[in-house]
Amino acid sequence: MGGMDGNGTDEVLASKWDLPFVVFAMARVAFGGLPLWAKALIIGILGSVILWYGITWRRERGRRAR
């Protein structure tokens, strides 16, 4: 994976958009054998963490804009 070595923005953008797909595929393989309640628990925890992060990020952004 190309890092921040300045080898063109196209490659950086491609890796940025490929990452979620790779993570999703890995998660599908990793959680494939788990029961439904375990998947629901993990999704719930991840969802709440992402939501909390989004809310705090927006709050910080609003504070900086003033």
Summary of the structure (lengths in Angstrom):
residues: 66
radius of gyration: 16.9
end to end distance: 38.3
largest distance: 48.8
contacts: 114
relative contact order: 0.06
helix: 80%
strand: 0%
